[in-house]
């Protein structure tokens, strides 16, 4: 009997030891149930990224943002897309601050140094808008210039539409604001999901051969573990291993990538809400600039909607740049934004 009790105690201690070990190792970065925070060590020594991190608690999430340049200057609000983070703007920040501007660059929920829900169901278009809207409000940005690319435009334009008095002008690149009203607004997203299903499984090699928005959605939604560094290699136009390390830094493993996997699938999920936002831009009476690139297979021709619907919208085309225009022509784009703020017409 004594031996039996001893063995039972040893077994229970072993189970407890394993449980505690798991709790303090595999869950070390789980700062709340179902929410991960990438360790700071992952971001040490990144190429051309000397910027000090800033953080704001927005609801359940700690949001990271850069805040560079004179604190009393009118801000430029830069918002990244997917699967990138504020690192994407490293070539633009020095050019903008050198012109005397304050530059605010947040990371969306699930990206960069911001917190990352592990459950794809925790991500939504509206959630990203709500978080960025609260960040802009808490920072009390006024007379701001907004620039957004990819999901940065999808989210940021909704923020501008919600609080237009905070923004003096808008610049967009390689993005859109898909919308529909009536029955199309109700059924559009369902039809889109059917189109993604019809695409079936898309491999990375197949995506390289023919890069379209629908194929990108099908690939990112179905691939087991999104190879962010490879994606940025062929879509961001660089094979530099240091850049690959920087773009992979936010994602130690697959459990951190729920946002990167699901966000493309959510692009047309707010068609009716975006239709309401368009009402703001169809009555926009401030400067608005499209600065799309000429070599983006994802959003080619997307500037036409803005030029047709936003009164007085101006246009400039960045030659030889792909989807991630900040990588291919970051300094050039920053100069354009500086000139646009200064009153130049394009």
N, C-alpha and C positions, 0 to 999 in steps of 0.2 A: 504493500500500500504506500509506504514511504517513498519507494523508488518511483511509483506511478505518479505521486504528487510532485516529486522533484522534476520528472520528465515533463509533466504538464506545465509547471512554472517556467522551465527552460524554453518550452515551445512558445508560451505566451510572450516571454521576454524577447525571443527571436522575432516573432511577428511584430511586436511593438518597435523593435529596433529597425526592422525593415521599413515600417510605416513612417517612422521619424526620419529615416534616411531619405526616403522618397520625398517627404514633405520639404526637407531643407535642401534637396539637390534639384530634382526635376521641377519643383515649384518655386525655386528661389526667385524667379523674376515675375511671379504672379502676385501683383500688388493688391489685387482684390479678386474675388471669385470670377474666373473667366476673363480677366484683363491682364495682359502681359506688358512689361516695360523692358525695352532693350537695355542691356547693361552699358554703362558709359564707356567701358573699355573698348567696345566695338567701334567707337567713333574717334579713338585717339589717333593722332598723326595723319588724318586724312589730307590728301593733296589739295593745296590751295583753299583750305577752309579753316581760317584762323578765328572764326567768329564765336563770340561768347553766347552760350545758350541762355534763353529766358523761358520762364514757364508760367502758365496760368492754369488754375483748376477750373474746368468748365464741366459742371455736372459730375459724372463719374470719371472723367478723363483729365489727366494732366496733359496740357497742350504745349508743345515746344514752339517757340518762334524766335527769329533773329530780329534785332532792333538796332540798326546801324545808322550812323550819321547824326546830325544835330537834332537833339530831342525837341527843339522848338520849331523845327522846320515842318512844312506841310508834308505829310507822309506819302510814300508810294507803297501800295499794298500789293505784293506779288504772291500769287497762289499757284502752286505746282499741280501737276496731274499725276497719272498712275503709270508705272509703279515707282515713281520718283519721290523726292522730298526736297527740302530747302537747299540741299547741296546743288541742285540743278541751277541755282541762281548765282553761283559763286563768281561767274565771269561778268555778271551784270552789276552786282552790288558795288564794286569799287568805282565803276564809271558813274553810277547814280549818286553815290555819296560825294564823289569828287566835285560834282556840280552843285553841292550844297543841300541835297535832299536827305530827308529821313527815310529809311527803307525798312519796312516791316514784312517779314517773310515767315509765315507759320507752316507747320507740318499738319496735314490733315490727320484725323483719327485713323490709326492703323498704319501710319507711315512715318519715316524718319525717327525723330526722338519723341514723338507723341505716343501716348498709350495705345495698345493694340488689343481689342477684343478678339478672342480666339474663335468665337462662333460667328459664322457668316451671317446668320440671321440678325445679329446686332448691328449690321451695317445697312444703311439706307441713304438714298439721296438726301432726303429731308433731314436726317440726323447730321450729315456733314454740313448742310446749310445752317442748321440751328446752332451748331458748335461754332462755326466761323462767324456767324452773326453776333453771338454772345462775346466772342473774342474782340471783334471790332468795337462793340459797345463798351466792354470793360476797358479797352485801351483808349476809348473816346476819340477815335480817329475823326478828324475834321478836314475839309478841303483836300481830301485824299484823291490820289490818282490810282485807279485800279488797273492791274494787268493780270490776265489769266490765260493759261494755255491748257489744252486737254481738259481734264476734270477741274482744273483751276478755273477755267471759264464757266463750266457748267455750274459749279458751286458759287463762285464769286459773283457772277452776274445776278444770281438770285439774291445774294446779300446786298448788292447795289440796288436792286429793284425794291427790296424791303426797306432800305434806308437811303434813298437817293440824295437826301440833303447832306449826307456825310461826304459825298463824292463830287469832285469838281470835273472829272473827266474819266474816260474809259479807253483802254487799249486791249484788244483781244488778238490772239494768234492761235491758229490750228485748234479751234474749238467750235462749239456750237451751243444752241439752246433749243433742242428738239421739243416741239409742242404740238398739241392738237386739242381741239375742243369738241364738244358734242359726243356723238357715238364713237368717233375716232379716238377721242381722248380716253374713253373707257376701254376700248378694245385694242388700242395700239400696242400696248406693252405685251398683252397676251399673244398677239400676232408676231411680235418680235421674238418672243421666247420660242414660238413654234419654228421660226426661221433659224434660230440658233440650233434647235434640236435637229432640224433638217440638214444642217451642215455636217452633223456627225462629229466624230473625233478628228481633230486637225493636229498634225504633228508640227514640231518646230521647223523641220525642213520644208514642210508644205507651206507653212506661214512665210518662210523666207522666200519661197518661190513666187507666192502670190499673196501680198499683204493687203488685206482689205479690213474694214472695220468689223464686218460680220465674222470673218475668219479669225480675227484677233479675239473677239468675244468668245467664240467657240473654243479656241485654244486655251485661253486663260481660265475659262470656266471648267474645262474638263481635264486639263493636265494635272497630274498628281502633285507635283511640286514645281511651282513656277520658277524657272531659272532666271531670276531678275538680272543678274550680271550679263547673261547671254542676250537677253532681250535688249538691254541697253547697249550691248555691243553692236547689234545690227540695226536697231532703230535709232540709237543715239549716235551712231557713226564713229565709234571709237573702240579700239581693241586694247587700249591702255590698261594693264592689270591694276594700276592704282585706282583708276576710275571704276573698274569692275568691283574692287574691294569696297569703294565708297558707296556704290549703289546696293551692294549686298549687305552692308553694315547693319541696317535696321532689322534684318531678318536672320537671326541665328539658326533657325530651322523652320520647317513647314508650319509649325503651330503659330508663328508670328505673321503668316502671310494671308490670313483670311481676307483682309481688305484688298490686297493685291489680286486675289483670285476672283472676288465677287464684284468689285466696282465696275468693270466693263459691262457686266451683265445688267447693271442697274441704270445705264445711261438713259434709256427711254422710259424710265419708271415713273417720272413726274410730268407727263405730257400736259395734263390739265393745269398743274401748278405753274409750269413754264409758260403756258398760254397767258396766264395772269401777269407774269413778269414781263412778257412782251408788251403788254399794254403800257408799262412804264417806258420802255425803250422806244415804242412807236410815238411817244410824245416827248422824247428826250430833247432838251434844248441846250445841252452842254456839248463840249468837244467829244467826239467818238472816233477812234481810229482802228481800222483793221490792218494788221501787220502779219499776214499769213506768209508762209514759205511757198516756194514753187515746186517742191519735191516731197510733199507729204501725201502718201497713199491713203492715209486714214481720213483726213478732213479736206481733201482736195475740193475746191469750189465752195467751201463752207462760208467764205466771206460774203458771198452773194446775198445770203439771207439778211445779214446785217446792213449791207449797202442798200438793199431794197426797202428795208423796214425802219431803219433808224434815220430820222431827219438829219441831213447834213453830214452823215458818216463819211469819213475820208478813207483812203486806201493807199497802201504801199506794199509791194511784194518783195520779200527777201529772197534773193537769188541763190540757188545752190544749197539751200538748207532743207533738212528733212523734218520729221514730225517734232522732234525735240529741238526746236529752233534755238533754245537757250544754249544748247551745246554747240550747235553748228554756227551760230551767228550771234552769240550772246552780247559781245561788246558792241557790235553794230546795232543790235536791237536797243540796247541801253542808250546809245547816242540818239536814236530816233525818239525814244521816250523823253529824253532831256529836251530835245528840240520841240517836241509836241507840247510839253509843259510850258516852254518859253513862248509858244504862240505860233510856231511854224505851221503852215498849211501844206498838205501833201496832195 
